């Protein structure tokens, strides 16, 4: 497994919307704070690992290089990683293997996000994660995929939305004690969440973590170096990462297998055989309230469909049997995407050292797990962290010598300057710039043939005889067997609604005149399906499991596009 690696310092900026600081300045503030927290300078750092989310947020290509000076990377080995929302936790994994390999002793890990630069809404950057041929022509909204997943999760297990809304309440209340928080609300109630605006049913406004800007930095070191820096390192005991297929409509969204796979890898490395007993604090990724519960199950801390019950019974409270997001998480502190993941690592560091101040969980926790997720519900990143023999200063373990200062943390939370939209527009030097970019894509062999089929009123798939599946959308290879698929199959133009949403806002959060009903349709005669819209049906009449059929555009209007199917409607034959 290589050398033992410990976390020895951490710092973060305030999370806020429209921070006046540039991305470079945010990275510098967090990096400086982390170094100050363990009394190091940049000269003590051997290597810098940075993460930031899509370049589209900043409109700067190769953003890692752009941010390198603010992150302390000038003149040093430097690398940027990016795996969507999983990036913050994966940067901790990258820091671990960079040091565990023996190449370096001290690594500075920096995660920065400046979301608010994207106009008119940061969702513009995310629209490009959808398949350019089969999904983007439908005019997708990022909220769709979360609403589709949330509806599937709720429907399969018969979950009460109030138990899910309670997660948002818990996290916003927890964040009321966090000096870096954007969204702390000590008096928020479940009724407040349930009464908030419906964005894309069942997602409501207070179910979601909104736009934030901010940065977090962590210092990791080899065992010898860590013990020279502090007698209170928090060890990275296990790491795991996993990626599921981008064919997200081909899998059941009820359960995050990618999280389980990453968790099993991390637990095995950490020697964790009974996660529910051996994990004392959890910091799962919570951009939406249901995702915290979904991820707790993927982390094997609760059986499938049972995390909401734990929420209802107080198990996940800060003083509960398994505190989950005692920091306030993304729902409470904020969600500058890449930075939010590394915040999870920093929060475990502070909790396991007993330095979380008003956020501190009771007792002497010895081990915690951090997790983040991203992209099309496909990225799993997990880190297990622990201390030797319990937290220093508790559980019979000797307190640190007086020569080493005990710092209440976050030790150096940088302030920052929030700006409203109006203030931003009137700020000196404020610049608006629209990138006038155009793209064209090749459909490829498989999708090209699929689109030809649509133009002729046929839905085509590819057969894989290795795993005995018919793949829709088709591909010339099977991602499971990793072999060439065997032949074309015409499937039915009917199917079943696997999950759906009723969306009331556009991608830039403007109200729609009439709601859209996106759905994942499993196609009869295949082992897959695709995203499309429902029509000729009232929103209240849509059900998971409902049989639907394709409504084709007139032959003369078809162009070889996913839009050759105008929509799916309830089957007329019942």
Secondary structure, DSSP 8 states (H G I E B T S, - for coil): --S-EEEEEEEEE--BTT-SS-HHHHHHHHHHHHHHHTT--GGG--EEEEE-S-GGGTT-SSHHHHHTTTTT-TTSEEEEE--GGGHHHHHHHHHHHHHHTTS-SEEEEEEEEE-TTSSS-THHHHGGGS-TTTTGGG---HHHHHHHHHHHHHHHHT--HHHHHHHHHHHHHHHTT-TT-SS--TT--HHHHHTS-EEEETEEGGGB----EEEEEEEEEEHHHHHHH-S--EEEEEEEEEE--S-GGGS-TTS-HHHHHHHHHHHHHHT-S-HHHH--EEE---SBHHHHHHHHHHTTSS-TT-HHHHHHTTTTSTTSTTEE-TT-HHHHT---HHHHHHHHHHHHHHHHTT--GGG--SS---EEEEEEEETTTTEEEEEEEE-TTS-TTSTT-----TTS----SSTTEE------HHHHHHSTT--------------HHHHHHHHHHHHTT-EEEEEETTTTEEESS--SEETTTTEE--EEEEE-SEEEEEEE-EEEE-TTS-EEEEEE-EEEEEETTSS-EEEEEB-SS-GGG--TT-EEEEEE--GGG--SSGGGEEEEEE-TT-
